[in-house]
Amino acid sequence: MFTPAIAAEIVLGRWLTHVVPRPGFLAVLCVAPGMIALLIFGMLVGGIIWLVVMKPFIKRDVLAELFLGGPRVPVFSTLCSKIFDWTYGKSSPRAEL
């Protein structure tokens, strides 16, 4: 699940090394939030790819525990539920907490 995030960070890091070979404090300070956002977006893409690839091999109930169970964080729990519903179809009534 981390492969797209790590690949994007490496590509961006190498590109920035060519653009700004010796970045100052301000350049690092400005790029750091973008790198963090890219890491989060890359992990989201990796999670979606993993879910789509594993769909034929793993039962829906097993993946429902991973994506819909556990402690609920408002933004990410809703996002995980929508990704799971998009991949597997409408969720069970128990999953909609």
N, C-alpha and C positions, 0 to 999 in steps of 0.2 A: 504494500500500500504506500510505502514511502518512496518508491522508485521515481515517479514523476516529479515529486517535490525536490528530491535530491538532484535529479538531472537538470531541472530548471534552475536551481541554485548554482550548480556548477557552470552552466552555460552563461547565466547572468554574471557570475563572478569573473569568468574569463573575459567576457565582453567588456565589463567595467575596468578590468586591468589594462586592456588595450586603450580604452577611451581616457581613463584617468590613471596613469601609472603610479602617481604618488598622491593619493587623496589626503586632503587635510581633514581636520576635525569636523568642519561644517559639512563637507561632502559625505563623510561617514555617518554623521548624524542625520542627514537628509535621506540617505539610501537605506538605512537600517529598518525603518518601518515598512518600506517596500519589500525588503527581503523577507521580513516576517510574514507579510501578507501573501507573498509568493509561496512561501513554505506552507501556509495554511491552505491556500487554493490548490497547491499541488497535492497535498494529502487528501483533500476532498475529491479531486479527480482520480487519484489512486484508489480511494475507497469505492468510488462508483465503478471503476474498471474491475476491481476485485469482485464486487457484488455481481456484476454482469457475467463475469467469467465463471464464477462458482455456482451460479444459479442451477445449471443442469446437474451438478454433483452433490450439492448439499440440500437437505430438506428445508422447506420454508420455516418450520418451527425452530430449527436450530439457529438459523440466521435472524429470526425474529427476536430471539433472546439477546443476540449481540447488538442489533440495531435499535431495538425498542425497549429492552429491559434495563434494569439497573437504575441508578439515580438519574433524575430528570433535570437537565439544564435547559432553561426555556428556549433559547435560540437554537442550539445545536440539536436538542431533542426533536424539535419540530422539523428541522432540516433533515435529520436522519429518518424520521417517519415519512417525509415526502419522498426521499430517495428510495426508501424501501418500498413504498406504495407504487412508485413509478416502475420499479423493476419487477416486483412480484404481483402487482395488482392491489386491489383494495385490501387493507389490513383487517384483522379480526377485531371484534368489538373490545376485546380485552386489551389490545395494543393501543387503543385510543384513550389514553388516560388524561 
